[in-house]
């Protein structure tokens, strides 16, 4: 969910995979209902002040207007909420007319019930009923137009975000698939059985890489990472050692902690290509994943390999990961890399760390 910066009305940011954006914001959330009640009360207060003035303020009139306005506002919101997605399938002018007429219809019914409940229908109630309809027509037109423009802005932001995520993820595919195919090709002539196993693992990775970009359970992402590491393990043999330390809640699937698909695989590929592969003796890649106060902490460490003359590919992959995290989680996520100097116990290590909220978030 995402709060509108202009009004505070909580505008529903549906899943990025949604094919039908809503026509209007979600007016049935707790925050939206509170705001609608406040706006309705302010309208009732303004009408009472305009009618009786401040000196002879009519408290009884305020109570009646408040009761009537709140019923109109809340009933209109309750009727428009389930129609938000259906209205988006209609031409905008048709959907807008339906919303407008619906609010006027609610105003007419509530006004009739109000005057009938007080003292029955009187001849002088006609102008009051007409005045209510005119006021409702003016304010409903302004409010509905504003909510429509606000939701269209939100829909556009979502579409741009989805296109941005697709573009970022598409940059991963060629590099990742090219390296995987090279690994298989190197084993076909000498170890065909292992090459066959690698093809099976790669088919799963193909399926994930070609899927629609979005959030997947962290456990599912880890399964794909393990398949990728199995491919590299066959290729590199004893030169590659892998140590997994994963929180039991994540490993068991009790805490899904959704993550952008194929987010961690480039980090493991970076650890192998720029660390293990460039060292004659290979080394150890460690993957630590823990949960802390509702946040996922991921650390991937590998020994520092030979510094290459060009690190553009490495920097692009790391920047890509940071951008995808920001696109999905905004400021709630954090990504950093450091080079840890060598000590007596271990060689220099390259460490990538990322954090994001386990319950998801929005940009």
N, C-alpha and C positions, 0 to 999 in steps of 0.2 A: 504494500500500500504506500501511497505517496501523498503528502499534504500539498494542497495548492498553495503556492507562495503568495497569492493575492488575497485569498479569503480564509484560508485555513480549512475549507471544506475538504474532507478526505476524498480524494479522487482515486478510484480503484485503478491500480496499475496491474492489469491482468497478466497472466503468463505471456512471455514473449512469443509463444507458439499460438496465441489466440488469433483466429482468422476474422473475427467480427468485432471490431472496436465499438464500444458503447456510444450511443448518441448523446447522452447526458451523463454528468457525474453521478456517483452513487450517493443518493440523498438519504439512505436508510442506515448509515453507520451512526454510531453513538455521537461522534464529533459533529457530523453533518446535522443530525437532528437537534443537537444543542444549539448550533449556530442558527438553524432555521427558527427555532423557538425564540431566540434572542432577537432576530430580525423581525419576526412577527410582533413581538412585544413592543419593539421600538416603533413599528408602524402604528400599532394601536395607540401608543402614547402620543405620537405626532398628530394623529387624527383627533384625539381628545383635546389636545392643546389648541389645535386650530379651531375647534368648535366652541370650547368654553373659556379658553384663555387660562393664564396661570392664576389670576386672582380668584376666579370662581371655578376652580378646577373640579370637574365632574368625576368623582371616583366611581360612581355607579356606572356612568357611561364608559369609563375605562375598562371596568370589569366585563361589561357586555361586549365591547369591541374586542377585548383580549380573547374572550371565549370564542367569539365568532372567527377571528383571524387565525387563531391557533388550530381550530378544526379545519379551516380551509387549507392552511399551509401543510399540516400533517397528513390530511387525507390525500391531498394532491401529491405529496412526496411518496406516500405509500402506494399510490396507483401508478406513478411514473417509474418507480424502481424496477418492477419486473418487466417493464416495456423497453428498457434502455437498449438492449441488444436487438430486439425485434424492430424497433424504430430505425436503427441504423441500416436496415435492409431496404428502407423506403427512400425515395428522393427527399432531400433535406426540407424542401418546402412542404411536402406532405407530412413528414414527421413533425416539423415545427407546428403545423396547423393542428395536428392531432393533440399535441401537448397543450397548445393554447386553448383549444376548445374543451379539453378535459378539465383544465383549471377553471374555466368559466362555468362549466357544468357543475363542478363541485361548489363553486361560489353560489350559484343559483339555488342548489339544493339546501346548502347550509343556511342561506339567508331565509328561504321559505320556512324551514324548520324553526329558525330563530324567532321570526315574527309570529308564526303560528303558536309557538310554545309560550310566548309572553302573554298575549291577549287575543289570540285568534286573528284571522285576517281582517284588516280594516282597509277602508278605501285609501286612507293616507299612507298606507304602507307601500303603495306602488312606487312613488318617487324614491323611497328609501331603498327598495329593491333595485331600482334602476341605478341609483347612485353607487350601490355596492358593486354592481356589474361593471360600471365605468371605471371605478377605482381598481377593481381586480384586473380589468383589461389593460390598464396602464402599467400597473406594477408587474403583472404576470409577463407582459411583453418585454419589459426591461430585464427582469430576472432570468427568464427563459433564454433570452438572447445572450445574456452574459454567461450563463451556464453552458450553453451550446458552444460559444467561442472558447471558453475555458477547456471543455472536453476535447474539442478539435485540436487545440494546442497540445493537450496531453497525448492524444492519439499520434500527432506528428512527432512528438518527442520519442514515443515508444517505437515508431517506425524507423526513425533515425538511429535509435539505439540498437534495434535489431539488425539494421544494415551494417552498422559499425562492428557489431560482434561477429557477423558473418564474414566481413572483410578480414577481421583480425584472425579468425579461426582458419580461413582459407589459406593464409600465408604459411600455416604449419604443414598442410598436407603434402606439398611437393617434396619438401626437404625430408620429412619423416618417412614417406613412402619410398623415396629414392634410396635412402640409407638401408631401409629394411630389405628391399629387393637386392641390393648389393650383398647384404649378409647372406641371403639365401643362395645367390649365384656363386658365392665363394665355396659353398659346400656341395653343390649338385654333383660335381665330378668325383669328389673324394668320399663324401659321407651322405649318400642319397636318403638314407632313413632319417637322419637328423634334418636334412633339408625338407623332407615331407612334413615332419613335425612343425618346422618353422612356418611352412605354408599354411598349416591349420591355424597356428597362432596368429599369423598375419591376416587371415580371413576375418578373424574377430576384430582385429585392429582396423581393417578396411571398413567394416561395418560401422564401427564407432566414428571413424574419421569422416565418413560420407553422410552420417546422420545429421539431422537438423541441429544447429548449434543451440545449446541451452544448458540448463542445470541438470546434473545427474547425481544420484547418491554417491557419497565419497567412497563407499565400499566398492561400487561398480567401477569407479575410476581406478581404484587400487588394483582391481582384478585385471584391467587392461594394462596397467603399468607392470604387473607381474608377468603378463604374457610377453610384453616387450622385453623385459629383462631376461626372460627365458630364451628369447631369440638371440640376444646379445651374449648370453651365457654359453650357448652352443658355439657361437662364432669365436668368442675370446677364450673359452675354456677356463683354466685355472687363473688366468690373469685377472679375471673379474670375480670379486667377492662381494656379496650383497648381504646387508644386515637390515632386517625390517623390525621396527619397534612401533607397533600400532596399538592405540587405546582399545581395550576390549569392547567398549560400547560401540565403537566404530566398526571394529572387525566383525562383531556379531550382527550388525545392522540395526541395533537398538537406537542409535543416533545417526539418522541418514546424513545430516550435515551436507546438503547439496553443494556441489562445486561445478564450475564451468567444465564442460566435457573437454577431454584432452588438454587439461591445464598442467598436470604434473608430468605427463610423458615427455614434453620438451625439456623439462629440468633434468630428467634422467638421461635423456639423449645428450644433453649438454655435458653432464657429468662423465659420460663414457667417451664422447667424441673429443672433448677438450681436456679430459683428465686421464682416465684409464688407458685409452687407446694410444696416447702419446708417450706412455711410460713403458719401458721395456719389461719391467716386472709387474705391471698392472697395479692394482690396489683395491681398496675397500670403499664401497659406496654405502652410506648409511642413510636410512629413511626413518625419521622419528616423527610420529604423528600423535598428538595428545589433545585432550579437551581440558580447557581451563576457563571456568566461569562463563560458560556458554559460548566460548570462542575456540575455533580449531587452530592449533599451532602445528605447522609443518616445517620440518627442517631436512634438507637434503645436502649431504656433505660428501665431497670426493677429494682425493689428493690432487694437488696442482700439477698439471702436466707441462709439457714444453710450450712456452709462449709462442703462438703463431704470429706470422707477420701481419695478418689481417684478422681482426676479431669482429667484423661487421655482422656475420651470421649469428655469432653468439649474442651480441648486443641487441640485434633485432628480435631474437627469440625471447630474451629476458624482458625487453620493453613490451613485447606483445603480451606476455603474461601479466605484467603490471597493468596494462590498458584493459585487458579483459576483466581482471579483478575489479578495477575501478568502475567499469561499465555495469557490472552486476551488483556490487556491494557499496560503491561510492567510498566515502571517507571511513566507513566501518572496516575496510580492509587495509592491509599493510603488506608491502613486499620489499625486501631488501636483500642485497648480496654483500658478502665480505670475504676477504682473503685472510685466513688465520695463519700467522707465521709458524714456522716449524719449531718444535720443542724436542727435548730429549726423548720423549715418549712417542711422538708421532710426527710425520712430515707435515709440511704446509698443506692447508686444506682450503678449498673453495666451498663456501657455505651459502646456500640460498634459503631464506626464511620467508614464510608468508603466514598471515593470520587473517581470518575472516569470521563473521558471526555464524554459528552453527544453525541458527533458525532462519538464515537467509537475510535478505535486505533489498534495497533498491537504490538506484542511482538517483 
